[in-house]
Amino acid sequence: MLNILGWLVIGLLAGWIASMIMGRGGYGIVGDIVVGLIGAVIGGFIAALLFGGDWTTGFNLSTLIVSIVGAIILIAIVRALTGSRARV
């Protein structure tokens, strides 16, 4: 149960920070969690390819950074595909 709660907190923080970096504010609590969680998967996959190892274990700073980078990539892809600053 604590792992799920930890992932939700990381997802919320990563999604919110990424949406602030990309502009136009957050996507709401649920939207920020979804963006952050999908971003964690994307960021973890990219980090594993580039650096090897598992970068998305535990509740730590590296997990948050990887999740933020992944969420930024997700937001950029969605905006590129929609041609606007559409909400995720």
trRosetta pair geometry for C-beta under 8 A, 3 or more apart (Angstrom, degrees):
i j d omega theta_ij theta_ji phi_ij phi_ji
1 4 5.9 -54 -156 34 36 110
1 5 6.5 33 149 -16 67 108
2 5 5.4 -54 -146 41 37 113
2 6 6.1 43 153 -24 68 105
3 6 5.6 -52 -147 36 30 114
3 7 6.4 30 155 -17 64 104
4 7 5.8 -54 -148 37 31 109
4 8 6.4 32 152 -19 64 105
5 8 5.7 -54 -149 35 32 112
5 9 6.4 31 153 -18 65 105
6 9 5.8 -55 -149 36 31 110
6 10 6.3 28 154 -14 66 106
6 59 4.5 -105 -157 -72 122 122
7 10 5.6 -53 -143 41 33 110
7 11 5.9 37 155 -22 66 108
7 37 6.6 59 163 -111 101 100
7 40 7.4 -131 -152 48 90 172
8 11 5.5 -53 -143 38 29 114
8 12 6.2 32 156 -21 64 105
8 33 5.9 -8 -153 -140 73 124
8 37 7.9 -15 -103 -69 45 116
9 12 5.8 -52 -146 35 29 111
9 13 6.3 24 157 -13 64 108
9 59 7.4 26 75 -133 122 123
10 13 6.0 -59 -146 42 29 107
10 14 5.9 23 160 -15 67 113
10 36 6.5 175 123 158 61 124
10 40 6.5 67 125 -83 120 138
10 59 6.5 -142 -57 -125 115 79
10 63 5.9 -49 -136 131 144 113
10 64 6.0 -132 -141 -92 91 71
10 67 5.6 150 161 -24 103 171
11 14 6.0 -58 -137 42 25 106
11 15 5.9 22 164 -16 64 113
11 32 7.3 130 139 128 75 68
11 33 4.3 58 120 -155 118 62
11 34 7.3 67 174 -34 125 13
11 35 7.7 137 -176 70 85 51
11 36 3.3 141 -166 94 52 115
11 37 4.0 -2 -115 -52 131 79
11 39 7.8 142 -134 45 69 97
11 40 6.5 -76 -89 -17 78 127
11 67 7.1 -121 -95 -169 44 139
12 15 6.1 -59 -142 40 22 107
12 16 6.1 18 161 -15 61 113
12 29 6.7 -11 -127 -157 111 73
12 32 5.4 58 -144 114 55 112
12 33 4.9 -13 -74 -83 71 80
12 36 6.0 -96 -23 19 15 159
13 16 6.0 -62 -145 39 25 107
13 17 6.1 19 161 -14 65 111
13 36 6.7 103 60 -128 48 150
13 64 6.2 -36 105 -137 129 110
13 67 7.8 74 84 96 88 136
14 17 6.0 -57 -141 40 26 106
14 18 6.0 24 160 -17 64 112
14 35 7.6 -153 108 109 86 81
14 36 3.6 124 70 -138 97 100
14 39 5.5 -161 139 83 126 134
14 40 6.5 125 55 -59 169 89
14 64 6.1 -162 -74 -155 95 63
14 67 3.5 -76 -105 126 158 112
14 68 4.8 -135 -144 -70 83 59
14 70 7.6 11 170 59 137 93
14 71 5.0 154 147 -17 97 143
15 18 5.9 -57 -142 40 26 109
15 19 6.2 21 160 -16 63 110
15 26 7.3 77 129 -146 89 95
15 27 6.8 -77 164 38 116 112
15 31 7.0 175 166 121 139 60
15 32 3.3 150 106 -174 122 61
15 33 6.0 -103 12 -46 151 15
15 34 7.0 82 -104 58 151 47
15 35 3.7 115 -129 73 105 99
15 36 3.3 -89 -31 -37 90 92
15 37 7.7 -14 -49 -3 119 61
15 39 6.7 171 -80 10 69 134
15 71 5.4 -154 -97 -140 50 147
16 19 6.0 -59 -146 39 27 107
16 20 6.4 27 154 -19 63 107
16 26 5.1 -15 -126 -106 75 123
16 32 4.6 25 -58 -152 73 141
16 36 7.4 -9 -1 -59 63 125
17 20 5.7 -56 -150 36 31 111
17 21 6.4 31 152 -19 66 105
17 68 5.2 -41 92 -118 123 117
17 71 7.7 101 72 74 80 143
18 21 5.6 -53 -147 36 33 111
18 22 6.1 20 158 -9 67 111
18 35 6.4 -146 72 139 131 122
18 36 7.2 170 14 -88 124 71
18 39 6.3 -155 -33 -105 164 164
18 68 5.2 179 -64 -155 93 66
18 71 3.5 -148 -19 108 168 116
18 72 4.7 -141 -145 -62 104 67
18 74 7.8 43 151 51 154 97
18 75 6.0 169 146 -10 112 135
19 22 5.8 -58 -138 46 32 105
19 24 7.2 -82 180 78 88 77
19 25 6.5 -5 142 128 112 30
19 26 4.7 108 91 -111 146 48
19 27 5.8 -151 -98 -16 155 87
19 32 6.4 -91 1 -107 137 91
19 35 6.7 79 -51 93 107 164
19 71 7.7 -67 -36 151 70 121
19 75 6.6 170 -93 -96 63 150
20 23 7.9 48 -178 -69 26 21
20 25 7.2 14 -94 -125 63 30
20 26 7.0 -10 -53 -63 79 78
21 68 7.6 83 0 -179 146 108
21 72 6.1 -38 86 -100 133 115
22 72 6.1 170 -57 -133 111 76
22 75 4.7 -92 -61 121 174 148
22 76 7.1 -141 -120 -61 128 73
22 79 7.7 -173 179 -24 130 147
23 85 7.3 -68 98 -134 105 140
24 85 5.4 146 -39 165 162 137
26 31 7.1 139 157 84 80 111
26 32 5.2 -20 -165 -69 112 121
27 30 7.9 -90 118 80 92 60
27 31 2.8 -111 126 122 108 134
27 32 5.4 163 54 -54 87 63
27 34 7.7 -81 101 52 138 101
27 35 6.1 111 30 -17 144 134
27 87 5.6 136 -129 -158 100 98
27 88 5.7 -38 -113 46 160 91
28 31 4.5 81 55 17 85 109
28 32 6.6 -157 83 -10 37 89
29 32 6.0 -58 -145 37 24 108
29 33 6.5 23 157 -18 61 107
30 33 5.8 -56 -150 36 31 111
30 34 6.4 29 154 -18 65 107
31 34 5.7 -55 -146 37 31 110
31 35 6.2 28 157 -15 66 107
31 87 6.7 -47 -142 179 151 107
31 88 6.0 133 -165 74 102 90
32 35 5.8 -53 -142 41 30 109
32 36 6.0 30 157 -19 64 111
33 36 5.7 -59 -145 41 27 111
33 37 6.1 24 159 -18 65 109
34 37 6.0 -55 -142 38 27 107
34 38 6.3 19 162 -8 63 109
34 88 6.9 -166 98 120 114 115
35 38 6.2 -60 -144 44 26 104
35 39 5.8 31 154 -23 62 114
35 71 5.0 76 149 -146 91 105
35 74 6.0 177 -154 94 79 137
35 75 6.6 35 -154 -63 128 94
35 88 5.3 101 -81 74 107 155
36 39 5.3 -57 -142 40 27 117
36 40 6.4 36 155 -28 63 99
36 67 5.6 32 -169 167 79 119
36 71 5.4 -16 -100 -82 45 138
37 40 5.6 -43 -150 24 32 114
37 41 7.0 31 151 -15 60 99
37 67 8.0 -15 -91 -146 22 115
38 41 5.7 -51 -156 34 38 112
38 42 6.4 35 148 -15 68 106
38 70 7.3 -158 118 141 55 112
38 71 7.3 105 77 -101 76 70
38 74 5.6 101 109 -106 112 157
39 42 5.6 -55 -143 42 34 109
39 43 5.7 30 160 -15 70 112
39 67 5.1 84 108 -175 102 62
39 68 6.9 31 148 -107 140 9
39 69 7.4 152 179 75 104 41
39 70 3.5 137 -180 101 63 91
39 71 2.8 -31 -88 -59 160 67
39 72 7.3 82 -136 6 128 48
39 73 7.1 140 -131 45 84 86
39 74 5.2 -109 -82 4 80 130
40 43 5.9 -55 -135 44 25 108
40 44 5.8 29 161 -21 62 111
40 56 5.6 113 177 -138 95 133
40 63 7.3 14 -136 -178 110 84
40 66 6.8 68 -138 108 60 93
40 67 4.0 -11 -86 -110 79 96
40 70 5.8 -179 -54 62 13 149
40 71 7.7 19 -34 -47 56 92
41 44 5.9 -55 -141 37 24 111
41 45 6.4 26 157 -20 60 107
41 56 7.8 43 -92 -107 35 175
41 70 6.8 155 59 179 44 152
42 45 5.9 -58 -152 34 27 111
42 46 6.4 20 155 -12 64 109
42 70 3.6 146 76 -155 92 104
42 71 7.7 154 52 -52 122 35
42 73 5.6 -149 139 76 141 127
42 74 5.9 175 6 -54 158 99
43 46 5.8 -58 -145 41 31 108
43 47 6.0 29 158 -18 67 110
43 55 7.5 -103 133 101 86 125
43 56 7.3 123 92 -76 92 117
43 66 3.9 146 140 165 121 72
43 67 5.4 -150 42 -84 149 23
43 68 7.4 73 -84 50 159 38
43 69 4.7 116 -118 74 117 91
43 70 2.7 -103 -31 -36 90 110
43 71 7.4 -26 -33 -11 123 62
43 73 7.3 161 -70 19 75 125
44 47 5.8 -54 -139 40 28 109
44 48 6.2 29 159 -20 63 108
44 54 7.5 6 -164 -161 108 63
44 55 5.5 -172 -130 70 67 90
44 56 3.6 -35 -100 -24 128 134
44 66 5.7 77 -72 150 58 134
44 67 7.9 15 -40 -75 88 65
44 70 7.0 -11 -2 -59 61 149
45 48 5.9 -57 -148 36 26 110
45 49 6.5 25 154 -17 62 107
45 70 7.9 99 32 -111 85 125
46 49 5.7 -56 -150 36 32 111
46 50 6.2 19 158 -10 67 112
46 69 7.4 -115 72 119 138 121
46 70 6.9 177 20 -89 120 89
46 73 7.6 128 -27 -23 154 167
47 50 5.9 -61 -141 45 29 104
47 51 5.6 -28 180 32 69 112
47 55 3.9 -46 116 26 143 158
47 56 7.5 137 54 -37 134 88
47 66 5.0 -43 -32 -126 149 122
47 69 7.9 109 -55 70 104 139
48 51 7.1 -71 -114 60 17 73
48 52 6.6 32 -164 -136 54 17
48 53 6.6 -139 -121 72 72 41
48 54 6.7 10 -96 -100 111 40
48 55 6.2 -143 -58 7 70 101
51 55 6.9 74 68 -60 125 128
54 57 5.1 49 126 -22 117 115
55 62 6.0 -112 -164 148 86 112
55 63 7.1 165 150 -93 66 56
55 66 4.9 140 133 -78 120 159
56 63 5.5 98 -137 -128 51 89
56 66 5.9 -122 -78 96 85 144
56 67 7.4 105 -121 -61 104 88
57 63 7.1 -132 56 -83 25 120
58 63 6.1 -158 81 -36 66 140
59 63 6.5 -94 -128 56 25 149
60 63 5.2 101 56 8 67 103
60 64 7.3 -129 104 -3 37 92
61 64 5.6 -57 -150 37 35 112
61 65 6.2 33 155 -19 70 106
62 65 5.7 -52 -144 37 33 111
62 66 6.2 33 158 -17 66 107
63 66 5.9 -56 -145 39 28 109
63 67 6.2 28 155 -19 63 111
64 67 5.7 -59 -147 39 28 112
64 68 6.3 30 155 -22 65 105
65 68 5.7 -52 -147 33 31 111
65 69 6.5 30 155 -17 64 105
66 69 5.9 -54 -149 36 31 110
66 70 6.3 29 153 -16 64 109
67 70 5.7 -56 -147 40 30 112
67 71 6.1 31 155 -20 66 108
68 71 5.7 -56 -145 38 30 111
68 72 6.4 33 154 -21 64 103
69 72 5.8 -52 -150 33 30 112
69 73 6.6 32 151 -18 62 104
70 73 5.6 -54 -151 35 34 113
70 74 6.4 36 151 -20 66 104
71 74 5.4 -49 -147 35 35 115
71 75 6.3 35 155 -18 66 103
72 75 5.8 -53 -147 37 31 110
72 76 6.3 31 154 -19 64 108
73 76 5.7 -57 -148 38 29 112
73 77 6.3 30 154 -20 65 106
74 77 5.8 -56 -148 35 30 110
74 78 6.4 26 157 -16 65 107
74 88 7.1 45 138 -114 108 148
75 78 5.9 -55 -146 38 30 110
75 79 6.2 26 157 -15 65 109
75 88 6.6 -86 -104 -48 70 129
76 79 5.9 -58 -145 41 28 108
76 80 6.2 29 155 -21 64 108
77 80 5.7 -56 -145 36 29 111
77 81 6.3 23 158 -15 65 109
78 81 6.0 -59 -146 39 28 107
78 82 6.1 10 162 -4 66 113
78 86 6.6 -116 150 74 101 97
78 88 5.3 -49 -136 -95 178 90
79 82 6.2 -63 -136 47 28 98
79 83 7.9 -163 171 11 54 6
79 84 6.9 -109 -150 93 74 28
79 85 5.7 2 -124 -106 114 48
79 86 6.8 173 -105 33 59 73
80 83 7.7 26 -180 -70 26 41
82 86 4.2 -64 131 12 165 133
